[in-house]
Amino acid sequence: MEKREYQEHIAKRALDGNMLCVLPTGIGKTPIAVLVAVERMAQKNGKVLMMAPTRPLVNQHRKTFEHFLKIGPEYAVVTGLVMPEKRKELYEKNDVIFSTPQTIRNDLKSGLLSLDDFALLVVDEAHRAVRKYSYTFVAKKYMEQSRHPLILALTASPGGVRYRIDEICEKLSIENVEIRTRDDEDVRPYVQDVEHDFVKVMLPENISEIRAHLEMAKDEKIQKLMTWGFIHTPIINKSQIIGLQAELAKKKSGSSFMAMSFLAEILKIDHALVLLETQCIYALKKYLEKLQQDAQAGKTKAVVRLVKDGNFRLAAELTEKLYNEGKEHPKIERLKEIVEKELSADARIMIFAQFRDTISKIREVLSEIPECRRVEFIGQAKKAGKGLSQAEQIGILNDFKLGTYNVLVASQIGEEGLSIEETDSVIFYEGVPSAIRKIQRAGRVARTRPGKIIILLTKGTRDEAYYWTGYHKERKMKKILEGMQNKTLKGFG
């Protein structure tokens, strides 16, 4: 293990009490866990439990521990794939257990496992420790059962709002916070330079025309809701709509059900606008086709009414026309140009896109570049018959590392956890409003050599709004955590 002062400092402070450690992806959270684990096993003669959200990530952590600690503790990976009798045996015989939180929760509930002799609980991707996620149950039981409890929570970002950070600290009984960024003095010697590049495009007139019809359809619904007194402003966002729907559902009156139906229409139009402004014509066309199929099947009154709307029908017809003419969002062509340029320097590229239909379109367009060996990297859930098992995901990452593929086109699954070390350039196909996701995407580049982050944005659209939302949340998160770093937190746990 390379001797790094900031890792040693954080590990030493972690021994003083339950800690939330916030470090950018790729600058060494797991080595800190190793340092703390060694100390706890030596000091308390206790066991270590390290949890991660997915089986591939659990296995990755075991490999890291084995790499750094050649002799000493006995390791075991315990997941739901292992039979209960065998799990019980593994818990008893091994010093360090790597597992998913769902498995630990189930075994605690069934009495198969007790955490009384575990002297350290490591919670990876700790930003998930909110609401009823399994981390929260396990952490509570650990603090109740362990004779010598200590929690080390690791994340690249706990989120950009104070209430979320406070919730994580409360659920994990956090007492101390340590944060580092790539710009901190003690971290800078160990990180590679990252070049940032923004590529902005304008919506062409033919796409702006579709947007105008969708906006008019949306405005009509909003005006009706304002006339009925359900809303008092024409500006309402997705979270406000969902919150209002929940309130109306409790009233169970005819007028409130009608208002909920109109709100459902607005959400559908809003999603179409997101696809139009930030994604591609192909993704929009697929979505509009699904709405028409749902309407034919009479799925909801909202969708039946929406597809009959004059402006909505015009938007659908214009979308179909553009698709048939082979026209696309300008970001698609610019992305192709960027990939061609980057590949000429023999780079490995990772492209992030929000939606699977966009990922499919990107993969298709990149097939026109002779030297581009691209592959989709998506989640397990089967959508339109497509999805990758965890074994397939690991296989793709190994092939990317070996050079079988040189362009990875990834959904959100590529943002979290798994080590992707050989990336030279990361391309954001769209802006993201989440501080967590922005930081995780950026952390996929410049791990072992200088790298580049390229962000595609459509001017005057949700793209720019999403980017700046994520940017400001990230800055706010750093300010909050730096304020918490020098204080011992009271009132949690």
N, C-alpha and C positions, 0 to 999 in steps of 0.2 A: 504494500500500500504506500502510495506517495505521501510523504509527510506534508500536511497542509495545516497551517496555523489556525485557520478559521474552523476547520473540522474538529481539531483538538479542543479549541475553545468551546465550541457548541456542545461537544460530547461531555466535557467537564461540567458545564452548566446543567446539562440534562440530568446529571446525577443528583442535583439539588432538589428536584421536584418535577412533577409532570410538565412536559414541555411540548409546545407547538413549534416545530422547526419549519420555516418557510424558505426554501431555496429554489432557484430556477432549475428547470429540468436540465440534466447533463452536468451539474457541477458537484455531484457526490453526496446525495442524501443517504444512500445505503451504507457507504463506509462509516458514516457517523453512527448508524444503527449497530454496525459491527463493533465499533469501539465501546459503545455503551454496553452492549451485550457481554463483551469480555469482562468488563469491570463488574457488572452485576453478578455474573456467574462466579467470579472470584470472591467478591465481597460477601454475598449472601448465600452462596452455594445453592442458587436457585435456577430454575429453568427459564427459557425465553420463548415467548409466543410472538410470531410476526405474522400479521394479517395483511392481505392484499385483495383487491376486488375480483380478480380473475385467476383461473388456474395457470395460464401462461406466465402471468406476473409472479405468482407464488413460486413457480419453478425457477424463474429467473433469479429471484432473491436467494433461493437455496444455492444456486450456482455461484452467486457472488460471495456468499458466506464461505462456501467451500474453497473458493479461489483465495480468499484472504486468510482463512484459518485452516492450515494444512493438517494440523493435528489437534486433538482435544475433544471438542463436543461431538456428540452423536446427533445427526440431523434426520428429520422425517418430514415429508410432505404429506399432509392429511387433508383430503378433500372428499366430497360426496361420492367420488368414484371408488373409495375404499370402503369395504364392508365394516359395519359398526364394531364387530368383535375385534377386527384387526386394528381399527382406529384406537380403541381402548388400550390395546397392547402397545401401540406406537406412542401414545401419550405417556405411558408409564416408563417406557424404556429409553426414550430419547431426551436430550438436553435442550435442543432447539426445535420447535415445531413451526412449520410454515403452513398456513392454511387460509381458506376463504372465510370471511366472517359468517356466512350463512351456515357453514358446517359447524363452526365453533358454537354459534347460537343454538343450533339444534341439539348438539351434544351436551351443552350446559342444561338445556331444558329437560332432556331425557335422563340426566344424571350420569351420563357416560363419562363426563369430564368434570373435574374440579380444578380451579385455578389457584388453590391455596399455596402450592409450592412454586408458582411462577413469579420470578423476581423482576421481570420486565415484559411489558406488552408494547410491541411496536405496531403502530397503525399507519400503514402506507396509504397514499391518496386520501389523507384525512379530511379533505373538503367534503367527502361523502358523509361524514358523521353528523347528519342533520335528520330531523324528523324521526321516522321509524326505521331507518336503515340499520342493518344488523350490527354495525360498529357500536351504536349507542347502547344496545342491550348488553353486548359483550363487555364494554368498558365499565358499565354499572356493576355487573356481576364480578368483574375482576377487582374493582375497588372494594367490594364487599368481602370477597373470598380470600384474596392474596394476603399472606402473612407479611410480605414486604413489597407492597405495590409501587410500581413506577411505570408511567406511560410516556412513551416517546411518539409523538404524532408528526408525520412527515407529509408535506404537500408543496407543490410549486406555487399554489395560490389558494387561499381559503375563501376567496370571493371579494367583491368590491364594495360590499355594504357592511356597516358595523353590526347590524343585528345578526347577520349570517355568521360573522366571525365570532361574535359573542355566543351564539348557539353552539358552534363547534367547541369552543372553550368550555362551555357548561357541560355538554354531553360527555366530554373526555376528561373532565375534572382538571383542566389545565391551570397551572400555577405560573409558568414562565413562558415567554415568547422570545424566539430568536429569528431574525430575518436577515438575509443577505441578498444583494442583487449583484449582477455582473459588474456593476460600476463601483462596488465597495473596494476600498484600498487593499484589504487582505484577500480578496477574491480575484482581483484583476490580473495578477501574475499567472493564474491558472486557466484563464479563459481565452478563447480565440476571438479575433475581430469579426464583427458582423456588419455587413453593409446593408442599409435599408434603401429600398427603391419603391416609389409609388408610381403605378401606371394608371392614369385616369382616362376614361373614355366617355364619349357623349352618347346619349340615346338618339338614334336616328329618327327621322320624322315618322317613318312607318310604324316603329315601335311606340313612339310617343302618342300616336293616334289610338293605339290599343289602350294605352294607359288612360287617356282622356275618357274613353267609354267606360272603363272599369271605375274610374273615379266618379263619374256621373252616376253610375249605378249605386255606388256606395253612398254618395251624398243624398240620394233620394231616400234611402233607408234611414239614414241619420236624421234627416228632416222630419220624417214621420215619427220617429222616437222622441224628437224634441217637441213636436206638436202634441204628442200624447203625455208629455211631462216626465218621461222615463230618464231622459238625459237633458242636460242644460248647456252643453257645449258641443260644437261640431267636431272638436278634436278629442278623440278617445282612442286609447291604445289597447293592445291585445289583453294585457293583464287586467285593465279596468273593465273590459267587456266580460272577461271570464268571472271577475268578481261580482259584477252586476248580475250576470246570469245566475250565480249561486244565491244571491239575495232574492231574486225574483222566484226562483224555484221553491223557496220556503213559503212564499205567499199563496201559491197554488190557486190563483184566480185566473179567469179566462183572459183578462187583459195582460197579466204578467206572462202567461204562456205565449201569447202572441208577440209580446216584446222580446221574449227569449228567442223566438223563431227568427225575428228580424235581426237580432244580434248575431245569430248563427250565420245568416246570410252575409253580414258585414265581415265576419271572420273569414269566410270562404273567399270573398272578394279580396280581402287584405292579403290572403295567402297567394292568390293569383297575382297580385301586384308585386309581392316579394319575388316570385319566380320571374316575372317579366323584367323587373328592374335590376335584379342582382344575379339571376341565373342564366337561363337560355330559353329560346323559343321551343325547343324540343320538350323541356321539362314543363313549360306552361301548357303546351298542347296535350301532353299526357294527363295533366291534372284536369284540364277542361273536359277531356274525354271521360275521365272517371266521374266527374260531376254529372255529365249527361247520362251515363250509365246508371248512376244512383237515382237520378230523376225518373228514368224509365222504369226502374224497379220500385218507384214510390217510396224510397227509403225514409225521407222526412219531408214535411211540408215546406221547410225552408229551401231545400235543394230543388224541389219541384217548382216552387215559385221563382227561384233565382234563374233557372235556365230558360224561363219564359220571359224574363226581363229584356226589354228591347236593347238597351245598351250592352247588357251582358252578351246577348246573342251576336250583336255586331262585333264585339271584342273577340268572341270565339271564331267567327267567320274570318276576320282579318288575321287571326293567329294561324288558322288553317291555310289561308292563302300564302302567308309568308313562309310557312313550313314547306308547302308544295313548291314554292319558287326557290327553295334552298337557302333562304335568308336566315341569318342567325344574329344573336346578340353580339355586338362588337367585341366583347371580352373574349369570346371564343377564338376569333382570329388573332387577337393580340396575344393570347395565351400560346397559341401555336407558334407565333413568331418568337416569343420569349424562350420557349422550350428549344426551338431550333438553335437559337443563339447560345444558350447555356450548354447544350449538348456538344456544340462545336469545341468547347473547352473540356470535353470528356467529363462532365459533371454528373453526379447522382442527384436527382431531383425528386422532391416530394411535393405533390400538389394536394391542397386541402379544399374540399368542396362540401357544402352543407347537405345536398340532396343526391340520392342515388341516380335519379334520371340525369342530372347534370354530370355526374361521374361517368355514366355510360356514354354521354355525348362527348365528353372530353377524351375518353379512351378511343372512341371512333375517329375523332378528328386527328388525334396524335398518330394514328395508324398511317397517316399520309407522310409522316417523317421517316425516311428510311432507317436512320440510326436510332430511332426511338423504340426501345423495348419496354413497353408500358404494361402495367398490370393494375387491376382494381384491388383495393384493400378496404373491405367493408365488413360490417358486423355480422353476427350469427343469424339475426332474425330474417326469416324468409319473406321477402317482399317481391312480388311478381316472380316467384320461383327462384330468386337469387339470395344468396347468403353464404358466408364462409364459416366453417367450424373453427374452433380454436386451433386445432391441429393444422388446418389449411392456412390460417393466419400466420402461424409460426413458420410454416414452410415457405410462404411468400416472403417473409422478412429475411429468412436465411438466403433465399435466392437473390433478394435485393442486395444483401451484403456481399454475396459471391459475385455479383455482376451479371447474373442471368437476366435480371431486369435493371434498367437504369432510371426508370420513372415510376414512382409509386403514386397512384391517384387514390387518395384516401378520404374516407368519411370521418366522422367524429371518433371512430374507434382508433384511429391513428394518433389521436392527440394525447392519450393518457397511457402512462405506465410503461409499455414495452420499450425496450432499448433499441433505438434505431440509430446506429452510430455513424454510418458512412454517408450522410447527406451533405451535399455542398450547397444546395439551394432549396429553400422552402417557399412555395408560392401559395398565397391566400387567394383563392378564386373570388372571395367576397370578404367584406368587413364582418367582424363578429362583435356583438354587443356585450359579450361575457369576458370579464377579466381573466377568469380561470382558463377559458378556451384560448384566448389570445396568447397568454403566457405559455400554455402547453404547446401550441402550434410553433411558436418562436423557438421553444426549447429543442426542437428537432433538428436544429442546424448548428454548425460551428462547435461541435463537441471535440473533435480531434484536429481540426484545421479550420482556417478562416472560411466564413460562409456568407450567404446572401439571403435576405428576406425580401420577397417581392409581393406587394399587395396591389391587387386589381380593384379599382373602384369606379363606379359609374357616377359621374357628376350629377349633383342635384337630385339624388335618389336616396332610398333607405340605405344603400351601400355606405355612403359617407356618414349618415347618421349612426349606423351600427358601429362603424370604425371608431368614431369619436366617443361614443358611449363606452366602448371597451377600453379606450385609451384613458378616459377620465376615471373609470372604475379602477383601473390598474394603479394610477397615481394615488387615488384615494386610499386604496388598500395598503400601499406602502406607507403612507402617512399614518394611518391608523395603527399598523403593526409596529412601526418605529416608536410611536407613542406608548405602546404596550410593552415594548421590549425591555425598558428600564424599570418596569414596575413588577412587583409580585402581585398576581391577580387574586383578588379576594371574592368570596361569595359564590364560587363555583363548586359543584360537587357536594 
